[in-house]
Amino acid sequence: MTANDVAPLLPAPDVLRDHCRALAVLDAILCPEWPDRYFSFDADWAPGEQLASMRNGSGDEYSVTFTPAGVYLRGFDHESPMSPYPEDRVWPGLLDEVPAALRPCAEEPAFIDDGLPAVTAALWRLTTDDQWHTGTVDLPPGHPDPDGADWLFQSLTDRSAEAYADFATDYYEVPVDLHAVRHVLALRPLTTEVVRTLNPDLTLADLTDDLDEIGYPTA
């Protein structure tokens, strides 16, 4: 599955933003140390912009930039044959069709390395669009996941509580309560019980700064 296959599986921007917020809160509870988290969300990334991100600690990542003009989704799989670094160029066609209003997202310095955007998969959606778009590219043949989109964006296409619980149980090596995950994915205000269920060593007060940065609703 490539970015073209991912596009119809992505929800509307507002739904995606809420889901990304919830993922960030779940990770904040399970992993209090920010540098070790898989998912994060910055509700004040830039004036009028918000940023959701994923980093797996092995060089793979994605970012979702929410702007007044629309949303830009970037993925980078460091083992992808479409990585810009072996040939010192972005894969032909990958970013050529990004709308002018979202070009600054594609050229964001925070996601440029050695002068090149760290990107193997890209999708976007303007506020006037009714669907997600990708560039017109010739994919490298003979590769089951050429741009990394299949696994990079799995948490965004399968937004079930079961999917997150399975991921977190494996990644953080802790048991994860499905009812508590559903509570957070529904963006219901956190309670002490929900926090303790997911992490007995954490209190609701411990999450004050995280909830503010993420923009998660409070009671």
C-alpha positions in Angstrom: 0.0 0.0 0.0 1.4 3.4 -1.1 0.4 7.0 -0.4 -2.1 6.7 -3.2 -3.8 3.8 -1.3 -3.6 5.7 2.0 -5.3 8.8 0.7 -8.9 7.4 0.7 -8.4 5.9 4.1 -7.6 9.2 5.8 -10.4 11.1 7.5 -11.3 14.7 7.2 -8.7 17.1 8.7 -10.7 17.9 11.9 -11.1 14.1 12.6 -7.4 13.5 11.9 -6.4 16.4 14.2 -8.4 15.0 17.1 -7.0 11.5 16.6 -3.5 12.9 16.6 -4.1 14.7 19.8 -5.4 11.6 21.4 -2.4 9.6 20.3 -0.1 12.2 21.8 -2.0 12.1 25.1 -1.9 8.3 25.3 1.9 8.4 24.7 2.3 11.2 27.3 0.6 8.9 29.9 2.5 5.8 29.0 5.9 7.5 28.4 6.4 10.6 30.6 9.8 11.3 29.1 9.1 13.3 26.0 12.2 12.3 23.9 11.2 8.7 24.2 7.6 9.1 22.9 6.4 7.8 19.6 3.6 10.3 19.0 3.5 14.0 19.9 1.4 17.0 19.2 2.2 20.8 19.4 -1.0 22.9 19.4 1.2 26.1 19.0 3.7 24.9 16.5 3.7 28.2 14.6 1.3 31.2 14.4 -2.0 29.6 13.3 -0.4 26.2 12.8 -0.4 22.9 14.7 1.9 19.9 14.3 1.4 16.2 14.9 4.4 13.9 14.6 5.7 10.4 14.9 9.3 9.3 15.5 10.3 5.7 16.0 13.8 6.3 17.2 15.3 4.5 14.2 15.2 7.3 11.8 11.7 6.9 10.5 9.1 9.6 11.1 6.0 11.5 9.9 4.6 15.0 10.5 1.2 16.4 9.9 1.0 20.2 9.6 -2.4 21.7 10.2 -2.7 25.2 8.7 -5.5 27.6 7.9 -5.0 26.7 4.2 -5.1 23.0 4.7 -3.1 20.0 5.9 0.3 18.6 4.7 1.3 15.0 5.7 4.9 14.0 5.3 6.4 10.6 5.8 10.0 9.4 5.8 11.1 5.8 5.7 14.9 5.8 5.9 15.0 2.4 4.2 12.7 3.3 1.4 14.1 3.2 -2.2 12.5 6.6 -2.6 14.7 8.2 0.1 16.2 11.5 -1.3 19.7 10.9 0.1 21.2 8.2 -2.1 20.7 10.2 -5.3 20.8 13.6 -3.6 17.3 14.6 -4.8 13.7 14.3 -3.8 12.0 11.5 -5.7 10.7 12.9 -9.0 7.1 14.1 -8.8 6.7 13.5 -5.1 6.4 17.2 -4.2 5.9 18.9 -7.6 2.1 19.2 -7.2 2.0 20.4 -3.6 -0.2 23.5 -3.7 1.5 26.9 -3.3 -0.5 27.5 0.0 1.2 24.4 1.5 4.6 24.7 -0.1 6.0 26.2 3.1 5.1 23.0 5.0 6.9 20.9 2.4 10.0 23.2 2.7 9.9 23.4 6.5 13.5 23.7 7.7 12.8 21.4 10.7 12.3 18.5 8.3 15.2 19.2 6.0 18.5 17.3 6.3 21.6 17.9 4.3 19.7 20.4 2.2 16.9 18.0 1.3 13.4 17.4 2.7 13.3 14.1 4.6 10.4 12.7 2.7 9.4 9.5 0.9 5.7 9.9 1.0 3.5 13.1 0.9 -0.2 13.8 1.0 -2.1 17.0 1.3 -5.6 18.5 1.5 -6.6 22.1 1.1 -9.6 23.4 3.1 -11.5 23.6 -0.2 -10.8 20.0 -1.1 -13.1 17.1 -0.4 -10.3 14.5 -0.6 -6.6 13.9 0.0 -4.1 14.2 -2.8 -0.6 12.9 -3.7 1.9 13.7 -6.4 2.2 11.9 -9.7 5.2 9.6 -9.3 6.6 6.5 -11.0 7.1 4.1 -8.1 10.2 1.9 -8.0 9.2 -1.6 -9.2 9.5 -4.8 -7.2 9.1 -3.3 -3.7 6.1 -4.2 -1.5 6.2 -0.8 0.3 8.2 1.6 -1.9 7.4 4.9 -0.1 6.9 3.5 3.5 3.3 4.8 3.6 1.9 1.3 4.4 3.4 1.2 7.8 4.3 4.8 8.5 0.6 5.9 8.4 -1.0 2.8 9.9 -1.9 4.7 13.1 -3.8 7.3 11.0 -5.7 4.8 8.8 -6.6 2.3 11.5 -7.8 4.6 14.3 -9.3 1.9 16.5 -8.5 1.5 20.2 -7.4 -2.1 19.5 -4.8 -0.9 17.0 -3.3 1.6 19.5 -3.4 -0.9 22.3 -1.6 -3.5 20.2 1.1 -1.0 19.2 1.7 0.4 22.7 1.8 -3.1 24.3 4.5 -4.0 21.9 6.4 -0.7 21.8 6.3 0.2 25.5 6.2 -3.3 26.8 3.4 -2.6 29.2 -0.2 -3.8 29.5 -2.7 -1.3 28.0 -6.3 -1.1 29.0 -8.7 -0.9 26.1 -11.4 1.0 28.0 -9.0 3.7 29.0 -7.7 4.0 25.4 -11.2 4.4 24.1 -11.8 7.2 26.6 -8.8 9.1 25.3 -9.5 8.4 21.6 -13.0 9.9 22.2 -11.3 13.1 23.5 -13.2 12.9 26.8 -11.6 14.9 29.6 -9.1 12.8 31.5 -9.8 11.5 34.9 -7.5 10.3 37.6 -8.9 6.8 37.2 -8.1 6.8 33.4 -4.6 8.0 34.0 -3.9 5.5 36.8 -5.3 2.7 34.7 -2.8 3.4 32.0 0.1 4.4 34.2 -0.1 3.7 38.0 3.0 5.9 38.5 1.4 9.0 37.0 -1.2 11.5 38.3 -3.5 13.8 36.4 -1.5 16.8 37.7 1.6 15.4 36.2 0.1 15.9 32.7 -0.9 19.5 33.0 1.9 20.8 30.8 1.4 18.0 28.2 -2.3 18.6 28.0 -1.8 22.3 27.5 0.8 21.7 24.7 -1.3 19.2 23.0 -4.5 21.2 23.3 -6.4 18.3 24.7 -9.8 19.2 26.2 -10.1 19.5 29.9 -13.1 19.3 32.2 
